[in-house]
Amino acid sequence: MTTDATTGAAHAPGAGRADTIWPALRRISLPLAAGAGLNQLNRAITAVIGPELAARFGLSAADLGFLGAVFFAAYGLAQLPVGAALDRFGPRRVQTALMGVIAAGAVVFATASGLTALILGRVLMGVGVAAALMAQLKATRTWFAPERVPAVTGWCVALSSLGGIVATVPVEWANAAIGWRGVFLADAAVAAAAGLWIWRSVPDLPGRERSVGGVAEELRVIGRIVRHPAFIRLVPLVAMLSALNFVWQGLWAGPWLRDVAGLDAAARAQVLLVYAVGLTLGSFASGSLQSALVRRGANPLALLVVCAAGLLVMHALLIARVPAAWPWLWFAWPLLASVGPVGYMLVGARFAGSETGRVSTTINALMLLMVFVMQQGIGFVLDLFPRNEWGGWDPRGYDTAIAISAACLAASLVWLVARRDGRSSGSVPPRPAR
């Protein structure tokens, strides 16, 4: 058994040797990244088409916020059973099934005639994307050598972030050509194809990485996870970093660009493309940067702390409304927030390989609960102010929401700095794999 000094993760000897990394990437990482790309696509797509849906169906800000939030509520509620399924059945079987759920949800959304059907479609899509990142984390820890885990994780998240890029200018073009209903029918077809690719390419989970036990055992493991000192200390900040991207890329960046920046649909799509590029580059670099910093003696938590501090500055600059800086701000925001998966690795490294699916999905469940509250909360805040003459929302509402977001981020950062989990480095020995 070997352990990684960067994350503390335990791996079976010989897994993912250097001479096998590229075949493993092709066979395992790429298909799972395609599935995870649908997560990025489906959570970000409403930022582009949200204003059109609001006009087409007469939705208020609270309605639009709820439509975005139910996706994340379903995503969050599915986390614990999905985590148990990943540890029991593996990424191949779980992700193949969930691709079918995405396809069904996209068809329901595409054929919707009212808000109820739109909500049902988003709920199904939320359940369908529930294992996207977690399946990648599980597969990377299972099939790659420990020294490769941070870099491969970053590469996988970056590949999946391409789905967020597709959800910007390409979706705007497709929306103009085939309409938003056609866009979601295409989404369904891609999900079905991704499911077939995963089933035919990704291997089944090795026996040593499979969990055993019934419901009582699952609850016992999850209870122990959430009581772990490192989990209690790290998760508020880790969840907040990831939630900031979900909340804004997933819905409210598009309306903000319309109502505060005054951009038309094409210009909004271009800025959202800049956002998606920032997320992709940050995801690609964060794992490798984390490894390099720790090798040079940096505290494993240093990258999270620096990026959180940078995001607080981004909040202040958005409220200051400097037009020339807007594209750069919407590039830097996701670039900094993309370190969230590094935190997932730091927490997951404290647990056995047979538990990593449940660790990651427990973090994700809490993060998605945060997203639900924040997306819906922004809608409520915006509705406190009068709508403008073209049906948009008052910029003062956005400023208020961003200020509340900054306060929550600052509180999570203070919690991390003030609390200790037993070691000043932020690392504790991994539990032995069962």
N, C-alpha and C positions, 0 to 999 in steps of 0.2 A: 504493500500500500504506500502511495506517495501523497504528499500534501504540497499545496502551492503557497509559497510565502506571501503572494499578493493577496489571495483571498482566503487562504486556509482550507481550501476545498480538498476533500479526499477522493482519490481515484484509484481504480484498479490498475495494477502494474501493466505497462505496455499499451494502455489504451491510447489510441490516436498518436502514434509515433510520428516524428517529423516527416518520414517518407510516405505517410499515408494521409497527411492532412488534406491535400487537394482532392483526392478521390472522395474523402469523407465530406468535404465541403460540397462537392457536386451531388453526392448521393443523399446527404442528410440535410445540410444547411440550406441549400438553394430551394428545395421543395417546401420546407417549412417556412422559409422567408417569403415565398409566394403566398402561403396562407396568411402569414403575419402582415403582408402588404395589404391584404383585404381589410385587416383591422384598421390600418392607417387610412385607407381609402374611405371606408364606411364611417369612421368617426369624424373625418375632416370634410366630407362631401357636403354636409349641411351648411358649412360656412359659405360655400359658393352658391348653393341653390336656396338657402334659407330665406333671403329676401323675396325670392320668387314664390316660394311656398306660402310665406306670410301674406303676400298680395293675392295669390290664387285662392287660398282657402280662408282669407280674412282672419288671420291669426294675430292675437295680441303678443306683446313681448313675453308675457307669462306662458302663453300657449307655445310659442316657439321655444322658449327655454325648457318647457316640459317635454316637448318633442325631442329635443336634444338630450335631456336628462334621463328619459326612460331608457334610451339606448345604454347609458352607463349604469343605470340601476339594474337592468337585466344582466349586463356584463358583470356587475359586481356580485349579484345574487348567485350567479353561476360559478363563481370562483372556487368556493370550497368543494362542491361536488366535482368540479373539473380537476382541481388539484388532487383529490383522492383518485380520480380516474387516471390521471397521468402517472401517478405513482403505482397504480395497479395494472394498467393496460398499456401505457406507453404513448408517446407522441403520435406514432403512426395511426393507431386505431382511433384515438380520440380526435385528432385533427381531421381525419377523413370524414368522420361522422359530422363534425361541426361545419365543414365546408358545405355539406348538404343543407344544414340549417340556415347558413348565410344565403344560399341560393333561394330557399323557400321564402325567407324574409324579404329579399330584394324583389321577388315576383309580387308578393303581397303589397309592398310599398309602391311598385310601379303601376299597379292596377287600382290603387286606392281612389275612392270618391269622396272621402271626408277624413276628418281628424282621427276618428277611431281606427280606421284601417291604416292610416299612416303610423299611428302609435303601435299597432300590432306588428307592422312590418319592421319598425325600429327595434321592438322588443326581440323579435326573432333574430335580427342581425346582431343585436347585442349579445345574445346567448351564443351565436355562431362564432363570434370573434373571441370568446372568453378564454381560450387556451393559447392564443396566438404567441405572445411573448413568452408565456410560461413553458410552452412546448419547446421553444428554441432554447431556453435556459436549461431545461431538463435534458434535452438531446446533447447540448454542448458539454454539460458536465459529465454525461454518460460516455460519450464517444471521443472526447478529445483529452489530450494530456493536460495536467493541471497548469503548466506554464502557458498553454495556449488559450485557456478559458477566457481571460479578460479580452484579449484581442479578437478571438472568434466571436464572442458575444457582441462586441462593438460592431464587427463586420455584419453580423446577422441583423442587428437592429438597424444598421444603416441601409442594408438591402431592403428590409421591410419598410423603411421610411420612404422608399421610392413610391409606395402607394399613396403617401401624402402628397408627393409631387404630382402624381396623376390626378389627384383630387382638386388641382388648381386650374391652371390654364387649359390642360387637355379636357377636363370636365366642362369648363366653360365653352370650349369649342364644340364638344359633343352635345352639350345642352342646346347650343344654337342650331346644330345640325339635326338632331333626332329628338330633342326635348328631354326633360328630366325623366320622363317615364322610360324612354329608350335607354337612357344612361343606366337606370337600375336594372333593366332587362339584360344589358351587357354585363353588369355587375354579377348577375345570377349565373350567366354563362361562364364567366371567369372563375367563379367559386367552384362550379362543378368540375371544370378542367383542373383546378388546383387540387381538389380532392382526389381525383384520379391519379395525378402525378405523385402525391404523397403516398397513396396506397401502394403504388407500384415501385416506389424508389426507397422509401425510408424503412430500415429494418425494424423488427420487433424489439421490444425492450429486453435486455439480458435478464436472466432469472435473478442475478444478485442484486439488481436494482429495483425489483418488484416489491411492493408492500404487501402485507398480509393482515388479516384481521377484519372484524365487522365494524358496524357503526360505532359501537362503544369505544373501540380502539381508535377509530378516526377522531372522535371527539376528544379522547385523551391526548392524542398527539397534538391536535390543534390547540388544546388548552395549554399544553406545555410550551408550544411555540409562542403563544401570545404573552406568556408569563416570563419568557427569557429576558434577562436584563438588556442584552444587546438589541433585541426586538423592540423593547419599550423605549430605549434611548434613540435608536436610529429611525424608526419607521415614520414618526411625524414629519421629519424633514424629507426623507426619501419619498414619501407619498405626496407631499406638497409639491416637490419638484416635478414629478410626473404629472400631477393633476393640473398644473399650470398650462402644460402643453395641451392636455385633453380639453380643458375648458375653452381656451381661446382658439386653437386650431380647429377644434371640433365644432364650434358654433359661433362664438361672439366676435372673433376677429373680423369676419366678413361684415356684419352690421356696424362695427366700430369704424371700419374703413369707409363705409358709406356715410355714416352720420357725423363722425368727427373729422375724418380726413376729406370727405366730400368726393370720393372717387366713384366712377361709374363701374359697371359690372366687369368690363375688360380690365380696367386698371386694378380693381380689387383682386382679380384672379392673378395678376402679375405679382402683386405684393404677397399674396398667399403662396405663390411659387417661391418667392424669396424666403418666406417662412419655412417652407418645406425643405428647401436646400439647406438652410441653417440647421434644421433638425437632422437631416441626413449627414451632413459633415460632422456635427457634434457627436452623433451616435457612432460614426465610423472612428472618430479619434479618441473618444472618451475612455474606452477600454485600454487601448494601447498607452494613452497618457497616464492612466492610473497605474499600470504596470511599471512604466518608466519612473514615475515619481516614487513609488514604494521601493524600487530597486536602489534609488539614490538616497534612501533613508527618510523620505517624507512620511508624515502621519497618514495612515490609510484614509482618514476622514478629511484630509486637507482639501482635496478636489471638490468634495461636496460643499464644504464651508465657503470656499472662494466663489464657487458658482452661485450659491445662494445669496451671498453678499452682492455679487454683480447683478442678480435679478432684482434685488431691492432698488438698485440704481435705475434699472430699466423701468420699474413701476413709476419712480419719480419723474423720469424723462417723458413717459407717456402722458402723465398728468400735466406736465409743463407745455405739451403740445408745440413742439418745434417741427414744423412741416418738413424741412429739409432732412431731418434725422429719422423720419418715420420708416422708410424702407430699411435703414440700418438697425433700428430698434427691433423691428419685426424679424430681422435676421439674427440679432444677438440674443433675443429672448429664447427661442428654441435651442440655439447653440448652447446656452448656459443650462437650460432645464433638461437637456438631453443626458445629463450625467445620472439621472434617476436610476437606470439599470445598474450602474456601478454600486449603488446602495443596495439593490436587490442581491447582488453577488456578495457583498460584505455581510449581509444578514444570513444569506443561505449557507455561507461557508461554516457557520456554527453548528450545522446539523448534518445528519447522515444522508448519504446519497438517496436512500429509499424514502426520504422525507422532503427532498428539495422541491418537489412539485407543490406540496401543501404549504411549505414556507412561502414560496413565491406567490401562490394564489391567495394566501391569507393577507400578504402585503397588498396585493392588487385589489382584494375585496375592500379593504379599508381605504385605499386610494380612490377607488371608484365611488364609494359612498361619499367621499369628499367632493369628487367631481359632480355627483348628482346634486349635492347641496349647493355647490358654487354656481353651476349652470342655472339651476332654478332660482337661486338667490339673486343672480344678476338680473334675471327677468323681472323679479319682484321689485328690485331697486329701480330699474328703468321705468317701470310703470308708475313709480311715485312722482315722476315728472311728466309734464304735458308732452304729447307727441307733436312733431313739427308738421308743417303744411304738406309735405310729401309722404307722410306716414312713418317717418323714421323716429328715433328716440333722442331725447335731449342729451347733449354731450355732458352735462352736469351729472347725469345718472351714471355714465361710464366712468367719470372721474371718481365718483363715490365708490363704485364697485371696485375699481383698481386700488383705491386707498384701503378698503377692507381686505383685499387680497394681500397687499403689502404687510398689513398688520398680522395676518395669519402666518405668512412666511417668516416674518421677524420672530414671532413667538416660537415657531418650530426650531429656528436656528438657536435661539436662546436656550430652549430645552436641551438641544444636543450639547451645547457648550457647557451648560450648568450641571448636567447629569453625568454620572459615571456608570459604566457597566462592568467594572472590575479590572480593566486594564487601560492605561492611558493611551495606548496605541490604537484602541478601538478594535483590537483583535483578541479573540479567545480561541483556545484549542478546539478543533473540530471534533464532533462526536464520531466515534468509530462507525464505519459503514457496516450495516448488518448483512 
